[in-house]
Amino acid sequence: MNVLFLDDYERRARLVPGLLAILPLTVLFVVLGLRRIPAATYVTGTLALAGVGPVLIAGAVRSFGRATEQRLWDSWGGPPTTAWLRLDAPSDDEAQQLLWRTAVETASGVALLTLRTERRDRAKADNAIKLATKRVRDRTRDKEKFALLFNENRNYGYERNIYGLRWAARGISLMSALGLASYVKWVAPLLDRPQISAGNLFGLAACLFCLIGWLILPSKKRVRYAADRYATELLHAAVTLKDESRSDHTSTTP
């Protein structure tokens, strides 16, 4: 499968969840012998070689993840970075919050609003925070310099997309298992094929295993944990940018 059109983030955070979601369909395809049909083999081979298949899968997964992300943010009271940088939000470490706010302001060039203004206009204050953190993200695109941040962002994208795909993936796994069971019970005898075979049993087991995995693993808790880790690294990166800015200013001062 050609994945040259996808970068490291897309392959891990989008393509892998998509491939896991359609894995039962692949099992069904193999067990039923559809790979022997020339037209099916030609179409799937062409999509893979052209790189269209991976791109389409990644794009679909991104749509599921983005839609889920907004609903999660609404339930959390906003993205973690926004919630942590609000002055009227409860904070276990006010000194840390002040350090992060100062760093984000310095690194982004965007002034965050005061407590009084924040209480008067929450939406305006949140917009300032979102703009500031976006500029910080834009300044931390260097994967080598901010490798840990990149990894946490990729992990968050993976967990978010897995959670966003859960219902579609469960449906695919269930329908594939039912399809294989129907084939074993009714279709195989009509085609003079064995009902009980290693391939049929493996296919059913694989589809059921996928279904169980999709029922158990995706969770809001896993997404929130990954989101918090990414937010923490992003704010630490802002502190690094602030310190570098201060160092550069000191070194140029006569």
C-alpha positions as CSV (number, residue, x, y, z in Angstrom):
1,M,0.0,0.0,0.0
2,N,1.4,3.4,-1.1
3,V,1.4,5.9,1.8
4,L,3.9,8.3,0.3
5,F,1.2,11.0,0.2
6,L,0.8,10.9,4.0
7,D,3.2,12.3,6.6
8,D,4.1,10.7,10.0
9,Y,1.2,12.3,11.8
10,E,-1.3,11.2,9.2
11,R,-0.1,7.6,9.1
12,R,-0.2,7.1,12.8
13,A,-3.1,9.3,13.9
14,R,-5.4,8.8,10.9
15,L,-4.5,5.9,8.6
16,V,-3.9,3.3,11.4
17,P,-7.3,3.9,13.1
18,G,-8.9,3.7,9.6
19,L,-7.2,0.4,8.8
20,L,-8.1,-1.1,12.2
21,A,-11.7,-0.1,11.5
22,I,-11.9,-1.8,8.1
23,L,-9.8,-4.8,9.2
24,P,-12.9,-7.1,9.6
25,L,-13.9,-6.2,6.0
26,T,-10.5,-7.3,4.8
27,V,-10.9,-10.6,6.7
28,L,-14.3,-11.1,5.2
29,F,-12.9,-10.3,1.7
30,V,-10.2,-13.0,2.2
31,V,-12.3,-15.7,3.7
32,L,-15.1,-15.4,1.1
33,G,-12.5,-15.7,-1.6
34,L,-13.4,-12.3,-3.2
35,R,-9.8,-11.7,-3.9
36,R,-10.1,-14.3,-6.7
37,I,-12.5,-12.0,-8.6
38,P,-10.4,-10.2,-11.2
39,A,-12.4,-7.0,-11.0
40,A,-12.2,-6.7,-7.2
41,T,-8.5,-7.4,-7.2
42,Y,-7.9,-4.8,-10.0
43,V,-9.9,-2.1,-8.2
44,T,-8.3,-2.5,-4.8
45,G,-4.8,-2.9,-6.3
46,T,-5.2,0.3,-8.3
47,L,-6.4,2.3,-5.4
48,A,-3.5,1.1,-3.2
49,L,-0.8,1.7,-5.9
50,A,-2.2,5.1,-6.7
51,G,-2.1,6.1,-3.1
52,V,-5.8,7.0,-3.3
53,G,-7.0,4.4,-0.8
54,P,-4.8,5.6,2.1
55,V,-5.6,9.3,1.4
56,L,-9.4,8.6,1.4
57,I,-9.2,6.6,4.6
58,A,-7.1,9.3,6.3
59,G,-9.6,12.0,5.2
60,A,-12.6,10.1,6.4
61,V,-11.0,9.4,9.8
62,R,-10.1,13.0,10.1
63,S,-13.7,14.0,9.6
64,F,-14.9,11.6,12.3
65,G,-12.2,12.8,14.7
66,R,-12.9,16.5,14.2
67,A,-16.6,16.0,14.8
68,T,-15.9,14.1,18.0
69,E,-13.3,16.5,19.2
70,Q,-15.8,19.4,19.2
71,R,-18.3,17.5,21.2
72,L,-15.6,16.4,23.7
73,W,-14.4,20.0,24.1
74,D,-18.0,21.1,24.8
75,S,-18.3,18.5,27.5
76,W,-14.9,19.5,29.0
77,G,-15.6,23.2,29.0
78,G,-13.2,23.9,26.1
79,P,-9.8,22.6,25.0
80,P,-7.5,21.8,27.9
81,T,-5.1,24.7,27.1
82,T,-8.1,27.2,27.1
83,A,-9.4,25.8,30.4
84,W,-6.0,25.9,32.1
85,L,-5.2,29.5,31.0
86,R,-8.5,31.0,32.1
87,L,-8.0,33.1,35.2
88,D,-11.4,32.4,36.7
89,A,-10.9,28.6,36.3
90,P,-9.9,26.6,39.4
91,S,-6.2,26.0,39.5
92,D,-4.1,23.8,41.8
93,D,-1.0,25.8,41.0
94,E,-1.5,29.5,40.4
95,A,2.2,30.1,40.0
96,Q,2.3,27.5,37.2
97,Q,-0.7,29.0,35.5
98,L,0.9,32.5,35.7
99,L,4.1,31.1,34.2
100,W,2.1,29.5,31.3
101,R,0.1,32.6,30.6
102,T,3.2,34.8,30.5
103,A,5.0,32.3,28.3
104,V,2.0,32.1,25.9
105,E,1.8,35.8,25.7
106,T,5.5,36.3,25.0
107,A,5.7,33.4,22.5
108,S,2.6,34.4,20.6
109,G,2.6,38.2,20.9
110,V,-1.1,38.1,21.9
111,A,-2.1,39.7,25.1
112,L,-4.5,37.6,27.2
113,L,-7.3,39.4,28.9
114,T,-7.5,40.4,32.5
115,L,-9.7,38.6,35.1
116,R,-12.2,41.4,35.1
117,T,-12.5,41.4,31.3
118,E,-12.6,37.6,31.3
119,R,-15.6,37.5,33.6
120,R,-17.4,40.2,31.6
121,D,-16.8,38.5,28.2
122,R,-15.8,34.9,28.4
123,A,-16.0,34.3,24.7
124,K,-13.6,37.2,23.9
125,A,-11.2,35.9,26.5
126,D,-11.3,32.4,25.1
127,N,-10.8,33.7,21.6
128,A,-7.6,35.5,22.7
129,I,-6.4,32.3,24.4
130,K,-7.2,30.2,21.3
131,L,-5.4,32.7,19.0
132,A,-2.4,32.8,21.3
133,T,-2.1,29.0,21.5
134,K,-2.5,28.6,17.8
135,R,0.5,30.9,17.2
136,V,2.5,28.9,19.7
137,R,1.6,25.7,17.7
138,D,2.7,27.5,14.5
139,R,6.0,28.2,16.1
140,T,6.6,24.6,17.3
141,R,6.3,22.8,14.0
142,D,9.9,21.7,14.1
143,K,9.6,18.0,14.8
144,E,13.2,17.6,15.8
145,K,13.3,20.5,18.2
146,F,9.9,19.7,19.7
147,A,9.9,16.0,19.2
148,L,8.1,15.2,22.5
149,L,5.3,17.7,21.6
150,F,5.0,16.1,18.1
151,N,4.7,12.7,19.7
152,E,2.0,13.8,22.2
153,N,0.1,15.5,19.4
154,R,0.2,12.4,17.3
155,N,-0.9,10.2,20.3
156,Y,-3.8,12.6,21.0
157,G,-4.9,12.5,17.3
158,Y,-4.8,8.7,17.4
159,E,-6.9,8.4,20.6
160,R,-9.3,11.0,19.4
161,N,-9.8,9.4,16.0
162,I,-10.1,5.9,17.5
163,Y,-12.9,7.3,19.8
164,G,-14.6,9.1,16.9
165,L,-14.6,5.9,14.8
166,R,-15.9,3.6,17.5
167,W,-19.5,3.3,16.3
168,A,-18.6,2.9,12.7
169,A,-15.9,0.3,13.5
170,R,-18.2,-1.6,15.8
171,G,-20.8,-1.7,13.1
172,I,-18.3,-3.0,10.5
173,S,-17.0,-5.6,12.9
174,L,-20.5,-6.8,13.8
175,M,-21.8,-6.9,10.2
176,S,-18.6,-8.7,9.1
177,A,-19.0,-11.3,11.8
178,L,-22.7,-11.8,10.9
179,G,-21.8,-12.0,7.3
180,L,-19.2,-14.7,7.9
181,A,-21.6,-16.6,10.2
182,S,-24.3,-16.5,7.5
183,Y,-21.8,-17.7,4.9
184,V,-20.7,-20.6,7.0
185,K,-24.3,-21.7,7.8
186,W,-26.1,-21.2,4.5
187,V,-23.8,-20.2,1.6
188,A,-20.8,-22.5,2.0
189,P,-23.0,-25.7,1.6
190,L,-24.6,-24.3,-1.6
191,L,-21.1,-23.7,-3.1
192,D,-19.8,-27.1,-2.0
193,R,-17.3,-25.5,0.4
194,P,-16.6,-26.8,3.9
195,Q,-18.6,-25.1,6.6
196,I,-16.0,-25.7,9.3
197,S,-12.5,-24.8,8.2
198,A,-9.5,-23.1,9.6
199,G,-10.1,-20.1,7.5
200,N,-13.7,-19.7,8.5
201,L,-13.0,-20.2,12.2
202,F,-10.1,-17.7,12.0
203,G,-12.2,-15.2,10.2
204,L,-15.0,-15.4,12.7
205,A,-12.6,-15.2,15.6
206,A,-10.8,-12.2,14.1
207,C,-14.1,-10.3,13.5
208,L,-15.3,-11.0,17.1
209,F,-11.9,-10.0,18.5
210,C,-12.1,-6.7,16.6
211,L,-15.6,-6.1,17.9
212,I,-14.6,-6.7,21.5
213,G,-11.6,-4.4,21.0
214,W,-13.7,-1.6,19.7
215,L,-16.2,-2.1,22.5
216,I,-13.5,-1.9,25.2
217,L,-10.6,0.3,24.2
218,P,-12.0,3.6,22.9
219,S,-13.0,5.9,25.8
220,K,-13.3,9.5,26.8
221,K,-10.9,8.9,29.6
222,R,-8.1,7.8,27.2
223,V,-8.8,10.8,24.9
224,R,-8.7,13.2,27.8
225,Y,-5.5,11.8,29.1
226,A,-3.8,12.1,25.7
227,A,-5.3,15.7,25.3
228,D,-3.9,16.7,28.7
229,R,-0.5,15.4,27.9
230,Y,-0.4,17.2,24.6
231,A,-1.7,20.5,26.2
232,T,1.0,20.2,28.9
233,E,3.8,19.8,26.4
234,L,2.5,22.7,24.3
235,L,2.5,25.0,27.3
236,H,6.0,23.8,28.2
237,A,7.1,24.5,24.6
238,A,5.7,28.1,25.1
239,V,8.0,28.4,28.2
240,T,10.9,27.2,26.1
241,L,10.1,29.8,23.4
242,K,9.8,32.5,26.0
243,D,13.2,31.6,27.6
244,E,14.8,31.6,24.2
245,S,13.4,35.0,23.4
246,R,14.7,36.4,26.7
247,S,18.1,34.8,26.0
248,D,18.3,36.3,22.5
249,H,17.3,39.7,23.9
250,T,20.0,39.5,26.6
251,S,22.7,38.4,24.2
252,T,21.9,41.4,21.9
253,T,21.8,43.9,24.6
254,P,25.1,46.0,24.7
